[in-house]
Amino acid sequence: MMTRRSSEHVYTQEDPGLLSLLEANQIGQVRRFRKGHVIYWQGDPVEFVLVVRRGALKVSSITADGRKCTYGVLGAGALAGAESYLLGKRHETLTEALEDTEAIVILPEEFRRLLVIDSRFSLAVMAHLAKDVHVLTGRVRDFGLLDVHQRLKANLVELASDHGVITDKGIKIDLSITHEEIGEMLSASRTTITTALGELRRQGYLWKEGRHLFLIPLEQIEILDNLDQAVVDGSEDEATRWALEAVTKGVDLHKSLEALTSGMRRVDRMYARDEIDISDIILAAYAMKSAVPIVEREIERTGTLVEYQGRIIIGTVHGDIHDIGRIVVAMLLKARGFDVIDLGTDVPVAQFVAAVKQHRPQILAMSSLMTSTAQEPFKVIDALTDAGLRDQIKVIVGGSAITQRLSEQMKADGYDASGHGATELASRLVGITQSGQTADRE
């Protein structure tokens, strides 16, 4: 259905936007497109330029091997088709209605005439084209610097900014967009997007109701992202600053701890890929250490509790004075909801056994970073067996001196070389033991 609009125009406001200009002066034709309708195909000649009035358009292209790559979603006020017309080329993208959409269509001759005779119209068009270049430049940068999880979060923030509706619960992305369509925007598979969305849901950034995604307020996302980045950058000052900002602005305290944990997980992955060295891990750990107490104090002040997972004793074995890895793991375990009893470094066998007797933990975690101390966990496990305590707890080991093979030889219940991995391992083991019993908290 099309409605003819007059091309005569008298401007009613100073420096209006493109859509306001067209509507106020009845320029172009109103046209409606049903959801799924292809407005123009890649390679089609330019027959019109359009501005979205309501609804949303998806802009994509088909690669030589048949894959679909989506550049973005155009909402109300967005301009489509102008760059191909101005370059004198056929459409280089495929544009289709993501939902029922209404647009103002301008024929090429009229579009050119308005560019020539009306400076405000020309400026509005240039502003749209400049914004498109800015957005695409940002996406190219993101593809080079960010992983899929980070790109997904940035993409969702962009969708929320352009198509979001503020509700009492959060920001509703007012689009019925599938995981596959999000994947087309990020050059990722549907499975990868589903997994990444699940991780963001677990972190508390988003949730889903029906076919719509909801995000927490964008200001809070910015604070959480900066907390995460401060750990990655190893900046104690920035970590402290953003932790205080999180408390001041009322950001969910559990999400703040998770953001710090997420930053440490990123550091773990970067170290595993040889992108950073051990000094960067140390700086990241101290950055996290500076921020966690700020959040924990607020949790204690407000009585907000992290869901309790269980009690865990952790320590570096006798003869080893390295503590940074153990400190990181202890902080990650605390953030996950564990009651952590840290025995420190150079812990004798007898002290481990005494602590298990006294505190009755569900898990004992031991760290060894020196090859000369790699046999110490064997001694602790033997001592626990002699004391009749071994079958009452799970034992996990880690540190650069320990391997999976050594872990199996000493009959430990689990081994992991990374801080995040050790935390996940502890959670899994507690999940197993909690099915039969709950740790006694004294």
N, C-alpha and C positions, 0 to 999 in steps of 0.2 A: 504494500500500500504506500502510495506517495502523495504528498501534499505540496502543491506548488507554492513557492514563497517568492516574494518580490525581490528584485536586486536593487531597488531604490533604498537608500539608507540615510538616516539622520542620526548621528551618534548621541546617545543619551547619558553617557558617563565619560569621565576623563580616564584615559589609559585603561580601558577594559580588557579582559582576557578574550581569547579568540572565540570561545563559545558564546560569551556574552555579546560580543560584536555581532556575530551571526544572528543570534536570537533577537537582539534588540532591533536589528535593521532588516529582519526577515530575508536574509540572504540564503540562497540555496534551496534544496528540497529536503523534506523530512522523509526518511525511509526506514522501514522496520525490517529486521532480520531475525528469523527464528534461530534458536539455539542449534548449533551444528552447521548452519548455512555457511558455505564458502563464499566470501564476498569477492575475492579475486584470487586466482591461482598464481603461483610462481611462474613467470614467463608471460603472463597476460599483458596486453597493452594497457596503458593507463587511460581509463575512460572517465574517471572522476577522482576527486580528492574528498575525503570525508573527515568529519569531526564527530566524535562520539557524544551523544546527548545523554544517554543512560544505558546501563548494561556494560558489557565488556567484550573486547575482541582479543583473540590470541594470534600473535604474529610469529610465524615459523618459516623454516625452509627445509627442503628435502635434500639431503646430501647425495653424492654420486652413488653411494652404496645403499641408498634407500632409507637411511635413518632420518628421523625428524628431529630438528633442533629448534627449540622455541626461544625466541629472543625476549619475549615479555608479554604482559597482559595490559591492554589499553583500556582505561576507564573513562569516565565522563570528562570531557574537555580535551581528550587526546586527539592528535592529528595523525592521519594515516594516508599514505600514498603520495605525499608531497615530494619526498626526496627523489623518488623514481621519476616523477613528472619533471622536476627541476633539472635533473640530470639527462633528461631526454631518453630514458631507458624504459624497458618493460619492467614490470614488478619483479623484484628480486626475492620477494617473500610471499608466503601463502598467508592470507588473513581470513579467519573464520570467527563466527560468533560463539563465544564461550558460554553465553546465556542469551536469552531473548534481549535484543539490543535495538536501540533507536539511534540513528545518526543523521547529521545534516550533510547532504551530498552536494558538492560544488563541481560543476563541469569545468574542464581544463581552461577553456577560453575565459570563463568568468573568474576563475582563480588567478589567471595571469593578469587580467584587467585590474582586479582588486590590488594585486601586488604593485602594479604600476601607479595607480591613482591614489592609493590610500596608505600613508606612512604608518598609521597605527595598526592597520591590518598586516602590513609587511613586518613590523616589529613583533607582533604577536606570533606570526609564523616563524620568524627567526628564533624567538624565545623557545618555541616548541622544538625546533630542530636542534638548538643548542642543548636543551635538556636531554634529548635523545642521545646526542653524542656523549654527554656527560655520563649518562646511565651506562651506555655501552662500554665506555672507557673504564668505568668502575668494575664492570663485570669481567672485562679482560684482565684487569689487575687482580681481581679475586680469584680467577681461574689459575693465575700464576702463583698466588701466595697462600690461598686457603684450601683446606681439605673439604671433602663433601659435606661434613657436618657443619663446618663454619659457613660454607656457601649456602647451605639450606637455611640456616638461621638468618643470614643476611637477606636471602630471598623472601623469607616469610615476613621479616620486618618491612621490606619494601612493599609487599602485597598489603600488609596491614596499614601502611602509610597511605597507599593509593586507593585501597578498596575496603578499609576498615570502618567498622561501626562501633563506637564506644558503648558498652553495656555495663550493667552493674557487676557482671562476672569478669569482664575483661574486654579485649578488642576482638570483635568478631570479623574474620575475613569473609566479606560478603560475596563469596564466589563458590560455586560448586565445582571445585577443581580436584582432579584425581591425582593419585600418587604418580601415575604414569606421566601426566601432564607436567607435574613439578619436576620429574626426572628429565623431561625434555628440555627444561630451562637450565638444568644443571649438568647436562651430559652425563647422567647417571641412570642406572637401571631402576625399575620399579622396586625391586627387592631391596636395593641399597637405600632408596628413599624411605621405604617402610621401616627399615631398621633404624635409620637416622631419626625419623619422626618419633619412633618408640623411645629412643634415648632422650630426645628433648622432652617428651612427656614424663619420663622418669625423673628428669632434672626439674620438672615443674614449670617449664617455659610455656607449655601449651597443653590443650586438651581438645577433644572433639565432641561435638554434639550434632547428631544427624550427619549431614554431609559437610558441615562447616567446621573450620578450625578456629579456635580462640587462643589468643596470646595474652600473656600478662602485660601490663602497661609498658610501653616502649622505653620510658624513663628507667624503669626497673631493669629491663633487659640491658640497657647501656651500662648501668652500675655493675651488674653481674658480669658482663663481658669485660669490663675494666678490671674487676677483681681477678678474673681468670688470666687476663693478659699481664697483670702486674706480677703474678707468680711466674709466668713464662719469661718475662723480662728480668726476673730476679731483682725487682725493685722493692725494698722494704718500705720506702717512703710512700710509693704509690699504693702498695697493698694496704698500708695503714690508712691512707687517705680514703680509699674506696670502701674499706670496711666501716669506717666512721660514717661515710656517706650512706651506706646501706642501712646502718642503724638509725641514722637521722631521718631518712626518707621512708622508713617502715618497710623495707624489703624483707620478705620472708627469710627468717634467720637460717632455716634449713637449706634454702636455695643458696644463701651466701656461702655456707660451708661447702655445698656441692660445687659452687663455682670455683672456690679455691682448690678443691679436690680435682676438678676438671683440668685446671691449669697444671697441676702436678702430673696428671695423667699424660697431658700433652708433652711435658718435659720428658717423661719416661719414654714416650714413643720417639721423640726427637733423638734422645740418647741412643736408643736401639738402632736408629737409622744412621748413626755416626754424624748427625748434623750439629751436635754440641758435645762438649766434653764434661768431665766430672766437676769442674769448677762452676759450670752453669747450673748443674744439679744442686750444688751447695748453695748458690745464690738464690735459686728458686725455693729451696727448703727454708732458708732464713726469711724470705719474703712471706711465705705461707705462715711461718712461725710467728711473725710479727702481727699478722691479721687475725689468726684463729682466736687468740685470747679476747680480742675486742668483741667478736661475735659470741663467744662462749659466756663472757660476762653479761651480755644482754640477755642471753638465753636463761641464765641463772636469775637475773633481775626480774624478768617477766614470767618466769616459771614455764617457759616454752620448752618442751622436751622433744629431743630427737627420739624416734622409735627405738626402744632398747633392743639390742641384738644379743647381748651376752657379755660375759667378762673374759678378758684376755690378759695374760701376763706376757710381757715381751722383754727381752734383754739380749745384750751382746755377750758372747761366751767368754769364759776365763782366758786371759792372755791376749784379748783383743780390745783395743781402746777406741776403735772407730765407732762413731755414733750417728753420723749424719743420715745414713740409710735407715737406721732404726727409728730416729726421730721422725723422719718423713712417714714411715709406715705407721708409727704410733698416732700421728696427727690424722692420717687418712682413716685409720680405724675409729678414732674419736668422732670424726665427721660422719662416719657411717652409723654411729649409734652404739659403739662398743664402750664398755667400762674398761679403760686401759690402765693397767698397773705396769709402769715402766721401771724395771730394775736397774737400768743404766748399762754401763760398760763393764767389762772384766768381771763378769758374774761367776762365782764359783759354783760347782755342781751342787753343793749342799744348800746354797742360797736358793737356787731354782726349786729344789725339792721342798724346802721349808715354805717358800711362797705358795707353791701348789697346795700344800697341806693347809696353810692358813686361809687362803682366799678362795679355794675351790673353783678355779676358773673352768670354762669350757674348753679353752684353747691355751696352749703354751707355744709362743713363737720365739725362736732363737735365730740370731744372726751371727755369721762368721765371715769375715772378709780377708783373713790371713790364712794361707795354706798351713801354717804351723798350728792353727787352732781348729782345723777342719774335723779333728777327731773328738772335740769336746762335746758336740751334740750326742755322739754315741754314748759317752759316759753319762750324760744327763738322762737319756732314755733308759739305760741300764739301771741307773739309780732309782728312777721312778718305778721300774718294774720290781726291783728289790723291796721298795717301800709299799708295794701293793696299790700304787696310784695310776699305773700306766693305762689301765682299761677305763679309767674315769674321765680322761681328757683326750683331746686331739692335740697332736704335736705337729707344728709346721716349721719349716726351716728355710733360710734364704741367705743371701750374701754371696759375694763373688767367689768365696772359697768352696761353696757348696754346689753340687751338680745334681741333676735328676738321679743319676746312678747312685751317688752317695746317699741321697735321700732314701732311695729304695733299700740300700744295704743296711741303713740304720733303722729301717722300718718306721720312718716318719709317716704321718698321715697326709702330708702334702708338701710341695715345694714350688716356689715361684721366685724368679729373679728380679721382678719389678715390684715397685711399691703398690701400684694399682692392682697387679695380679695377686699379690699377697692379700690385699683387702678383699678382693672378690673370692679368693680361696677361703678366707676366714668366714665370710658370709655363707658360702655353700656348706661348709662343715657345720656351722651353727644350725643351719636349716635342717641338717640331718639329725643332729642331736636333740634339737628342740621338739622333734616329733615324739620323743620318748620322755624328755624331762626338761625342766626349766632351771637355769642356773639360779642358785640362791644368792640374792643380793643382800649383803650385810651393810 
